[in-house]
Amino acid sequence: MSSITTTPTHVARPLNVRQIVSRIMIYVLLIILSLIILTPVITAIMGGLKSTGEILSAPFSFPTNPRWSNYSEILDVGSDTRAPSTFWQQLGNSGLIVLGTVSLTLVTSTLLAFVFARLVFPGRELIFNFFTLGLLFPITVAFLPVYLQVRNLGLINNLWGIILPLVAFAIPGSTIILRGFFRSIPGELEDASYIDGCDTLGFFRYILLPLARPALGTVLVLQTIVAWNEYFLPLLVLNDDKKWPLTLGIMQFQGQYGADWGKIMAFVTILIVPAVIFYLFTQRYIVTGLTGGELKG
């Protein structure tokens, strides 16, 4: 007779009272933190459906009579004849800033990361450490020298006066992310590519870049969000409202004696919704690029 063997199955043990209480406390804490984080977003969404008086009297309540005209007058033809064309123009300006910033950041930081990760030359680590000092100086504390440099280059009231500083301040962090990934590529893979006829640039183009897609995706997502949400640099550089990005568009609803808070809230909602959707669909690239995207030799 043939013997029948059975494989033991894993039986989950029931949770004790302490574990149940611990999990409940964790979920409660996470819910509270989520509500704290989402409160400004929910307030902006509800405020976009209210009048100015209703916002000032009951800012956290649900709208009693939703005013969809706040959105329609921003996106479509409404009573405010200036807002529709202005919005789409500002959307195009924001798109150009994001496209220019992300493209230049990816190109420059990828080349720098390759040099610091795969090429050997005297003083490499010292130069890299000096290069990363750029992380210690955020753009908000360097507005005066940035403005003077942009003015000397003749880029005041020019979108390049926003793109170039954003790229300059994005390069150190992006280079660190990409360098860590490039250094994780096994050296044997590089040696095999040289045996097959690749030179240094061939290895970089045909092998390293395809393998580095998770890290490149991380840089792309992070810099897209930063460039989309930038406010102070356009405010400092741009004088012509026809070149304003969406982040400055809120000011068109503020007058000398008051502000249309309903339209401001609606405009803020329209501004943050694309960024939130983009982040939700691309957050896995951030996690993969920063934690799980490395290759082990």
Secondary structure as UniProt FT lines:
FT   HELIX           17..47
FT   TURN            48..49
FT   HELIX           52..57
FT   TURN            59..60
FT   HELIX           69..75
FT   HELIX           83..118
FT   TURN            122..123
FT   HELIX           124..131
FT   HELIX           132..136
FT   HELIX           139..141
FT   HELIX           143..152
FT   TURN            153..154
FT   TURN            156..157
FT   HELIX           160..183
FT   HELIX           187..195
FT   TURN            196..197
FT   HELIX           200..203
FT   HELIX           204..208
FT   HELIX           209..211
FT   HELIX           213..229
FT   HELIX           232..237
FT   HELIX           241..243
FT   HELIX           246..253
FT   HELIX           261..287
FT   HELIX           288..292
//
